[in-house]
Amino acid sequence: MASLFSCCFPFRWSWESKKWKAIEEAATELQSLPSWTAEGNNPLLFQGFEWHVPADGEHWTRLRRALPSLVSLGVTQIWLPPGCKGMDRNGNGYDMYDLYDLGEFEQKGARRTKFGSREELQDLVDEARRLGVGVIWDAVLNHKAGADRVESCRAVKVNPERRTAEISNPTEIDAWTAFDFEGRGDQYSAMKYNSAHFSGVDWDDQSRENAIYRILSPQRKGWAEDVSQEKGNYDYLMFADLDLSNPEVRDDLLHWGSWITSQLSLSGMRLDAAKHFSSKFQKDFVQHVQKTANPNFFVIGEYWTGDIKELMKYLEDMQHTVSAYDVPLIDKFSTISRTRGADLRTLFDGTLVQKRPEHAVTIVTNHDTQPGQMMDTPISPTFKLHAYTLTLLRKSGLPSLFYGDLYGILANVKNPLTPACKGALPLLARARKFFAYGEQQDYFDEPNCVGFVRYGNARHRLGLACVLSNAGAAVKRMFTFHQDQDQNQAAKIIINERGYGEFPVPAIGVSIWVEETAAKREEIGLWERL
């Protein structure tokens, strides 16, 4: 085997392209496998945006052009931003105005969305389908924004920190709750929204007061109960909160789920703000789309909590029909990365990938946790490679690669961020694509130096060994199966007759080792440092 790379921050990365080319050639048979549907192929989710991608209407085109290179890295699914029309033509789509406008109608000051036109979106998904990449759509189903006009309705003000507590008498307010969709008309859906379709708003246009108002009506007496109990009840998040108990709202959203899945041949969705709307409706939504549009529909519920018990309860409420982000693991990465001499052996304690690996989506950074965002979760630059190594190369969980980490964050800030891990993420992703298969043996036996070995399987016979340190340089003795038949190789790691080798790692670094060539796997167990 040969080491893919070995790094000690803050020094620059280096690796020999000649040897990497040889490794690629040895794994040619793996390149021919379909990247999304092939049995035994390593799935890899790519988040195809960061918060500050340029608002030039060219993002769908950028992603389409990037798809071949992403496939070469092993990407099997691409998570697209909510590309429906928002109230701001340059917004990221979480300010949802019209779910049925994918950049097709003149509404809110533009035909296109921030990301491009309906035609460019179609070109992107067609190319993804051609390359065997599944498309995951970011669905915003709990609220609407940018109403066309105000309506008078009765409402009561509630305590923003305890939403079950009323702090005013019922009163008449002017709420932005009338959605007419004049630019689209009745195409795709004839549904128009009014105050009866919402449970709450955060603005009274009559008094010009910003507060959380629960709308009162015969159809609605309170917030949804099957939501996060944070703040007493966390049904209301922002804008005009949809009442998912209203039959007209339910029918329209269920219809939209089947419509967009069929229109774009979606492989799945991410349900934004899953802790803020009815879990029963979410389950009904998933089952409806699976029944009407895609029986293999894959769903990620963005239930953002670091409480593993609450996260597991959400999965149970959903009857395990969805996966979820491993937020406890992200919190662990952040804490350990910023704690000198932290114990690496505790990394996976109390995480979703430990408790429910089959439902865990493991991320290091996303658009919400990137610097400056609402849920900014800083991970030290010296530890980000460790975090990606532990999500990409280990057996459990579906890992996600973040646009901002792969390409950098070209933000409208003074100091744009360059690609993470000093540009090594492509190599790490390819290590997953070619070598991270089969059973796993952990060596989490020292507080500041841990390692693991992947042994390969019948389809992917290549394996790998990995060592990580968050302190000084170290050596980890690990079992690999393969005995070295040539004891005269210089600068090689020799595997002894019992199948063990001594694998070095630099201070605060990561070392990843793979077989030198597939052809020599059975004859030579050499492990060399690149």
Secondary structure, DSSP 8 states (H G I E B T S, - for coil): -EEEEEEETTS-----HHHHHHHHHHTHHHHTS-TTT-TT----EEE---TT--SSS-HHHHHHHHHHHHHHTT--EEEE---SEESSTTS-S-SEEETT-SS-S-BTTBSSBTTB-HHHHHHHHHHHHHTT-EEEEEE--SEE---SEEEEEEEEEEETTEEEEE-S--EEEEEEEEB--TTTTTSS----B-GGGEEEEEEETTTTEEEEEEE-BTTB-S--SSS--TTS-----SSEEE-TTSHHHHHHHHHHHHHHHHHHT-SEEEETTGGGS-HHHHHHHHHHHHHHT-TT-EEEE----S-HHHHHHHHHHTTT-SEEE-HHHHHHHHHHHTSTT--GGGTTTT-HHHH-GGGEEE-S--TTTSTTSTT-----HHHHHHHHHHHHSSSSSEEEEEHHHHH-B--SSSS-B--GGGGTHHHHHHHHHHH--B-EEEEEEETTEEEEEE-B-SS----EEEEEESSS-EEEEEE-S---S-TT-TTEE---TTSEEEEEE-TTEEEEEE-S-STTTTT---EE--
